[in-house]
Amino acid sequence: FLSGVPDLPMLWEIGKQARSDQRQFHLVMALPEWQPVLPSKIREHVPLLDMTSLLVIHELGLFDVIFRFFPKIAVGQVTLLELQHYLSPIYGSPLRQKCVEIQSKLKAHFEQIIQPTAELHENENVLADQASEEVKVLAREGRFMVYSDDAFFRSYCDLPAEAQPSICTLDVLSALEEVGELSPPELASNIAMLCKWNVGVVILFRYMKAVLPEELASARSVLDGIEVLQTSSLCYAMFSGIWNPGKTYAELQTLAGAFLRDLCDETNNRIESIASL
């Protein structure tokens, strides 16, 4: 129902470049109540990836590290057909090259990929709808853990309470940092990139600290500290996402106050750095 958006890869690209107030194009990865799933819990299951997750993982350059973290991943056969459809030179996606790169990454790890299929309703005649329905049906069978970067799609899957937890790239990034596959600054950089692309995420204090530039600690004055912060594109993207004009003053004050209090509790933080922030 978004006029002029032919497919999901194009929507992803438009969303990344849209204005902050064009929320109809933005991807919402996590809702406010999100909390990271423990790495041990994640690794107990085989994740079932949808097309949105494939696009996000590719854009962040995380395919290799994810295949190191998960011994096996699952991609539904209809999702793979959807990807193949996007590759058509005539009828495919305007972002065909990006889809070619995703397919190449999947081929490179072919032995680790399970390709399940599900019996679908006959009224699902659009390939993208079939792919979504396939994920939902497979998830409810209990063999796989839903890995989708669309928070609303995870809700749509309507998994029973006893089902395996559904996850997103935010969960995986957190897990990768916990097991040492990503450093805290690398984790923060990835989350800052998601903010830069208008993705709706939940940002924990430890992510906010990790994205702060090292030079901030040695800033000689508040003005120097401000300059350090403003010239860091990732830092600027993350904090612009947190403290954006769409929130009420009370929300902004609460978020800023809680984070500054957290920084003040650490005795090694200099007052110039905190004041700059």
C-alpha positions in Angstrom: 0.0 0.0 0.0 3.1 2.3 -0.2 2.8 3.9 -3.6 5.9 3.6 -5.8 7.5 0.9 -3.7 7.7 -2.3 -5.9 9.3 -4.7 -3.4 11.0 -5.2 -0.1 14.6 -4.5 -1.1 13.4 -1.1 -2.5 11.5 -0.3 0.6 14.6 -1.1 2.7 16.6 1.3 0.5 14.0 4.1 0.7 13.6 3.7 4.4 17.4 4.1 4.9 17.3 7.4 3.1 13.9 8.8 4.2 13.5 11.7 6.5 13.1 11.1 10.2 9.4 12.0 10.0 8.6 9.6 7.1 8.0 6.8 9.5 5.8 4.8 7.0 9.1 3.8 5.3 11.1 3.0 8.4 11.9 -0.5 9.6 11.0 -1.1 13.3 13.3 -3.8 14.6 12.5 -3.6 18.3 9.7 -2.3 20.4 10.3 -0.4 23.7 9.9 -3.5 25.9 12.7 -5.4 24.0 15.4 -7.1 26.1 18.3 -9.1 24.6 17.8 -12.9 24.5 20.7 -14.7 26.2 23.4 -16.2 23.8 23.0 -19.6 25.4 19.2 -19.5 24.6 19.8 -18.3 21.0 22.3 -21.1 20.3 20.0 -23.8 21.4 17.9 -23.3 18.3 18.2 -23.0 14.5 17.2 -19.5 13.4 14.7 -19.2 10.5 15.6 -16.0 8.6 13.1 -14.0 6.6 13.9 -11.6 3.7 14.1 -8.5 5.9 16.8 -10.1 8.0 18.8 -11.1 5.0 18.8 -7.5 3.8 19.9 -6.1 7.2 22.6 -8.7 7.7 24.0 -8.1 4.3 24.0 -4.3 4.8 25.8 -4.6 8.1 28.3 -7.1 6.6 27.5 -9.7 9.2 27.0 -12.9 7.1 30.4 -14.4 7.9 30.3 -13.8 11.6 26.7 -15.1 11.9 27.7 -18.3 10.1 30.5 -18.7 12.6 28.0 -18.1 15.5 25.3 -20.5 14.2 26.3 -24.0 13.1 23.1 -24.1 11.0 20.6 -21.5 9.8 17.3 -22.0 8.0 15.9 -20.1 5.0 12.5 -21.2 3.7 12.3 -22.4 0.2 9.7 -19.7 -0.8 12.0 -17.0 0.7 14.8 -18.4 -1.6 12.3 -18.3 -4.5 11.5 -14.7 -3.6 15.2 -13.8 -3.7 15.6 -15.6 -7.0 12.6 -13.6 -8.4 14.4 -10.3 -7.4 17.4 -11.4 -9.6 15.4 -11.4 -12.8 16.9 -8.9 -15.3 13.5 -7.9 -16.6 10.9 -8.5 -13.8 13.3 -8.4 -10.8 14.1 -5.8 -8.2 15.5 -2.3 -9.0 18.1 -3.4 -6.4 19.0 -6.6 -8.2 22.8 -6.2 -7.6 22.2 -6.2 -3.8 20.2 -9.4 -4.1 22.9 -11.0 -6.2 25.4 -10.2 -3.4 23.0 -11.8 -0.8 22.6 -14.9 -2.9 26.4 -15.2 -3.3 26.9 -15.1 0.5 24.3 -17.8 0.9 25.9 -20.0 -1.7 29.3 -19.6 0.0 27.7 -21.1 3.2 25.4 -23.6 1.4 26.3 -26.5 3.6 25.2 -24.7 6.7 21.7 -23.7 5.3 18.6 -25.8 5.9 15.8 -25.1 3.3 12.5 -26.1 4.9 9.1 -25.8 3.2 5.6 -25.6 4.6 2.1 -26.3 3.2 0.5 -23.0 2.5 -3.1 -21.8 1.9 -4.1 -21.5 -1.8 -5.2 -17.9 -1.4 -1.5 -16.8 -0.9 -0.7 -15.9 -4.5 1.9 -13.2 -4.1 5.4 -14.6 -3.6 6.3 -12.2 -0.8 3.1 -13.1 1.0 3.8 -16.8 0.5 7.3 -16.3 2.0 5.9 -14.6 5.1 3.2 -17.2 5.6 5.9 -19.9 5.2 7.9 -18.5 8.0 4.8 -18.2 10.2 3.8 -21.9 9.6 7.3 -23.2 10.1 7.7 -21.2 13.3 4.5 -22.7 14.7 5.8 -26.2 14.0 8.4 -25.6 16.7 11.5 -26.8 14.7 13.0 -23.3 14.2 13.4 -20.0 16.0 12.0 -16.9 14.0 14.8 -14.5 13.1 13.1 -11.4 11.7 14.1 -7.8 11.8 10.5 -6.6 11.5 9.1 -6.4 15.0 5.5 -6.3 13.7 6.1 -9.4 11.6 7.4 -11.2 14.7 4.1 -10.2 16.4 2.1 -11.4 13.4 3.7 -14.8 13.7 1.7 -15.0 16.9 3.8 -17.7 18.5 2.4 -19.7 21.5 3.9 -18.9 24.9 5.8 -22.1 25.1 7.5 -21.5 21.7 11.1 -20.7 21.1 11.9 -17.0 21.5 11.8 -14.9 18.3 14.9 -12.8 17.7 16.3 -9.9 15.6 19.7 -8.7 14.6 19.8 -6.6 17.8 19.7 -9.8 19.8 22.4 -11.4 17.6 24.7 -8.3 17.9 24.3 -8.4 21.7 25.1 -12.1 21.7 28.1 -11.7 19.4 29.5 -9.1 21.8 28.9 -11.3 24.8 30.8 -14.3 23.3 33.7 -12.1 22.1 32.9 -12.2 18.3 32.4 -8.4 18.4 34.1 -5.8 20.5 31.9 -3.2 22.4 32.9 -0.4 19.9 32.1 -2.7 17.0 28.7 -3.6 18.5 28.0 0.1 19.1 29.0 1.0 15.5 26.6 -1.5 14.1 23.7 -0.2 16.2 24.7 3.4 15.3 24.5 2.4 11.6 20.9 1.1 12.2 20.1 4.5 13.8 21.6 6.2 10.8 19.3 4.1 8.5 16.2 5.1 10.5 15.7 1.6 12.0 13.7 1.6 15.2 15.9 0.0 17.8 16.2 -0.1 21.6 19.6 1.3 22.8 20.9 0.2 26.1 23.3 2.4 28.2 26.2 0.2 27.5 25.8 0.6 23.7 25.6 4.4 24.2 28.9 4.4 26.2 30.6 2.1 23.6 29.9 4.5 20.7 31.5 7.5 22.5 34.8 8.5 20.7 38.0 7.8 22.7 39.1 11.4 22.0 36.2 12.6 24.2 38.1 11.4 27.4 41.0 13.8 26.6 38.9 16.8 25.6 40.4 19.9 27.3 37.2 21.8 27.4 33.4 21.4 26.9 33.6 23.0 23.5 36.4 20.6 22.5 34.2 17.7 23.7 31.2 19.0 21.7 33.4 19.1 18.5 34.6 15.6 19.1 31.0 14.3 19.4 29.7 16.2 16.4 32.4 15.0 14.1 31.8 11.4 14.9 29.1 10.4 12.4 28.1 7.2 14.2 27.9 8.9 17.6 25.9 11.7 16.1 23.5 9.1 14.4 22.9 7.2 17.6 22.2 10.2 19.8 20.1 11.9 17.1 18.0 8.7 17.1 17.7 8.7 20.9 17.1 12.4 21.4 15.0 13.3 18.4 12.4 16.1 18.1 9.6 13.6 17.8 9.8 12.9 21.5 8.3 15.1 24.2 10.5 17.2 26.4 9.7 15.0 29.4 10.9 11.9 27.5 14.1 13.7 26.3 14.8 14.9 29.8 14.3 11.5 31.3 16.5 9.7 28.7 19.3 12.3 29.0 19.1 12.5 32.8 19.3 8.7 33.2 22.3 8.4 30.9 24.1 11.3 32.4 23.5 10.0 35.9 24.9 6.6 34.8 28.1 8.4 33.5 28.4 10.4 36.7 28.4 7.2 38.7 31.7 6.2 37.0 34.5 8.1 38.8 36.9 7.9 35.8 34.6 10.1 33.7 35.7 13.7 33.5 33.2 16.5 34.1 34.2 18.1 30.7 33.3 14.9 28.9 29.9 14.6 30.6 29.1 18.2 30.2 30.0 18.0 26.5 27.5 15.2 26.0 
